[in-house]
Amino acid sequence: MMFRVRHLTTYSYVEPVLMAHHQAHLAPRSFDGQICHRTALRVTPIPAALDDDGLDYFGNHVAFFTLQDPHRTLTVEAVSKVEVIPRSLPAPGETPPWESVAEMLRRLAGPVVLEASEFTFDSPFIPCGDPAVIAYARASFPPDQPILAGLLDLTHRIYDDFTYDPAATNLATPLSRVLAERRGVCQDFAHLAIACLRSLGLAARYVSGYLLTKPPPGKKKLKGSDASHAWLSAWVPGFGWIDIDPTNSCIPGGEHVTTAWGRDYGDVSPLRGVVLGGGDHTLKVAVDVEPLT
Amino acid sequence: MEQVAEQGALPGAFRLGYPLLRGRWDEMVATDGTLRPHWESFIESLSALPSHEMERRWEGSQRLIRENGVTYNVYGDPRGLDRPWQLDPVPLVLSAVEWRAIETALIQRASLLDKILADLYGPQDLLAEGLIPPALAFAHPAYLRPLRHVTPPGGVHLHLYAVDIARDAEGKWWVMADRCEAPSGAGYALENRVIVARTLSDMMRTHPVEPLTPFFQKLRDTLMTLSPRNREAPRTVLLTPGPYNETYFEHAYLARHLGYTLVESEDLTVRDGRVFLKTLDGLQPVDVILRRTDGSFCDPVELRGDSALGIAGLVQAVRAGSVVVANALGSGVVEGGGLAPFLPRLCRRLLGEELTMQSVRTWWCGGDKERDYVIANLDKLVIKPALPGNGRMTPQFGDRLSTAKRAELTDHLRRRPSDFLAQERPKLSSAPVWEKGMLDPRPMMLRVFLTAHDGGYAVMPGGLTRMAAERSGAMVSMQQGGGSKDTWVLAEKHDRPITTAKSFIPPVKLVRGSLDLPSRVADNLFWFGRYVERTEDVTRLLRTALSRAGNAAGLGAAEELPLALELLRRVFRPPQAQSSEVAAIARMAFDPAHTIGLHATVERVSRMASLVRDRLSADTWRAVSRLVQAVGGVSGGDKRPTIEDKLAALNDVVLAGEALSGLAMENMTRGLSWRFVDIGRRLERALHVVDMLSGALAHEDGINGPELDVLLEISDSTITFRSRYLSAPQFAPVLDLLLADESNPRSLAFQIAALGGHMDHLAATRRTVFYGPEQRLTIWLTGALRTADIMTLCRPDEDGDHRNLEGFLEVLRSKLWELSETVTREYFTHAVSRSSAPTSLRDAREQLP
């Protein structure tokens, strides 16, 4: 299925920004589940320097730009044409028991496992080892549970147990609080699921991207009403990485557009920067995901 | 407790003094009690010194350390900032033969670690082959992923490497720790040598010791060859996290010794993919950054977003090759000890050699066997975090744990084994320290420094020896109160010319005056000048008041006291109740806790001086120390000081302050540094003159003979007045002398003339034909003073007030403040505008489903 994705970010500053360095993870990557046919980044005002053909450590597209003249607004618009290729999944019962996967990651053989093993460790936003997280994870992974069955169970449980509440958390909210209060947004749910899996010695990575949303029946879809989205991907030997979306209790299959993946949000935040001056600012984001037929 | 085994048979005065510690190798004395041969000549010379000579010399050196301000900051201790450096006068002596072996082993280790870095930031073969457990790289906070595939010039990541080595009971050396991030200590080693060489100069003459300075020359050479352009005169800066860092003294010391500009992150900016230094003359490109900031803090855009010590865009500039950072960003990943068990195999794989010097036996608990061994043998081991910054656990000695702590640790080890490593604890060798006129053994460890050089590594012949505080000490750490030593490697050939420590001359083109002054530094110099002047002004005022109060029959007349008190009140603003009592005001002035008291002002002088110490001469620094001591003397001591004591102390403060001003005036080259100090002093003095005159006008008793005497005294103008007028003071001539007389160095007009000169000079760098706002202000002030009609201003109104004069002084004061603000805006704003927190963390964040 083919999509056109437009991601428009507008920063308005109270005082002029004298100097700004930004890093953007806005161009969707291509891999065996997706082809990015075209992508373009437009920054206003025109940056003094723009480097948009780099790849980061995880193979994501990354762009850097610098603004050296005073400005009060900054808009960054990324427009991409992406084809999502649905993949068939193995039957959950046929996947290996989760303990054997953890053991394989620990014993480590060959570059493929090495690549996966990188996603078994703590990362800045996802410290592991919290007993409460381990206990939560264990409930979905009893002994000999096939890994995919465990993943699906964990996904459903997070969906059932947690309330979607954008007011409950922000970037600085620790996972322990998300777990204690059972509220958060997609990012928190993805981080939590990742923490659960890593606590068991499994490999899980954070995926940032977009989700096609449908307007309420009988209504027209509003412009800019979509949003960026986050889910996770877990490593299953013999198959590779399997995406799961705890926010929607599903396995992404055709309507999730992947932008980038990393250890956690910090590795792939869509736009991150440091500005000199500026004072307070407001941020507006508008996303459109349009199916192309 | 350590057991004292037997006494060594030492010659001369030390025959009976030196005990051997059971179970330890002693550096100086062999187990049979004989002196080791390479110590003979040193001990001979020491024994030949007359009794108390060593003691006397050492006291001199201690003073040198204090006055040179050699400090080491101890975290978490409010009084720990700027703790004097602990140095023992007895060096550690090592023979040339032994040193050659150490040198070879450590060069091998440096090359090995550098190759490991090249792999971790390149192909990662060592991980794929299972030679390094992935956890030790992937979970290491110093593994900086954005730097992967960024190859530094010549492929070298590790430019400056330090390694702690220790000797066990059998005399074998072991590596205790590798320092690869931004190693500290090389500067302290050099400073130790400078001080010990001065104390024991005669001994160093007779027994040649390898000099340390060639090492620093090699470091300089290496950094110069790294420069991406401008190979003749690259601009190299030393990046420090700032004055609160534990080794800030060393950063300033090294910057001065190497001839680099000492910068903090806010002095640098990245534009057009290049790093620039913000100077008074605009942006100057930087070629090489020698960093003392941890890599992960160096760029808030791509590395730790919460870092306030970083330079936004630095990683991009490094990637573009426009600047070189040493050590390469990310070099800290091979630090921490976890790699130790894997180094022998890595050495065979990467260098095709056996590892020459072993690491102290280490178990990384990420392996099952290792974890079980550690749990079973906790008593013999010390447990540490495997990765730095993980939970900030301090090293735990297994045999000292309570049962509960032990169970807790064991539980941690089972749940998160890969977070921990365990090390054996060799019995450290002992070396003699000077203690109450005797030699006494202390456990010790040696930090050795290496620099990349000429395709390989060069070793500093010597290093930083550190001792435990007690005979039985198990920890050797400056943070824990241990001391340090100079380290002497005996030169091989005795006929070689002896080089004592001296700075080399950097190979640069001749330059007169330099604009390479970071705006932040100019700001600090300006305030340094202001506080020095304020100290002097306040002290004079106090002295005048106290001398009137103490003894009416003595110095000054009692009728002069009221004005002196009035002026003091203007400075110290005491609560109304005590305002009339001179002792109360004096107590406030001397109260160390009072925010505008003498102590606080001098504290600011010393703080500003420490911020710019790389710009101050050693003599200036000593003068600052003297001033601090003199002020300490004012309130020091147990008994309550009499007014006479206080007056004597104030005299000392005035003298110390004048020494400092004199040095700043005479010994600072007339460059920008001097100029900003002087601008600060002139502005402060100008404001002081205006304040004192306003104060006198507000005085209820009017301005008559006694009041004029006070004004002349606090302005240090009594003699000038007498020589000029040969009569008792009258208002108009006094006012003229203090306000408008450009030949009186204490007058307002004199300060304005000097300020005018400075402003013209600074503005000249702006290359514009128009007068700048700060110039317009000094021109206005000059004109106002030159055209002022003093006789008219002096004439009282009908009701006896001086409204004209009051108004005039008020205008002058507001113009002076405007001048201060203008200078700040025009020259220091680089320093105050500070980048805000990274947007990604400051944001509420995007709306996410």
Interface residues (C-beta under 8 A of the other chain):
Chain A: T9 Y11 L18 M19 H21 H22 Q23 A48 A49 D51 D56 Y57 F58 F64 T66 Q68 L108 G110 P111 L114 S117 E118 F121 D122 G129 Y164 P166 N170 L171 A172 V185 C186 Q187 L211 A227 S228 H229 A230 T247 G266 D267 S269 P270 L271 R272 G273 V274 V275 L276 G277 G278 H281 L283 V285
Chain B: Q124 L127 A128 G130 P133 P134 A135 F138 A139 R145 P146 R148 T269 V270 R271 D272 G273 P300 V301 E302 G305 A312 G313 Q316 R415 R416 S833 R834 S835 S836 A837 P838 T839 S840 L841 D843 A844 R845 E846 Q847 L848 P849
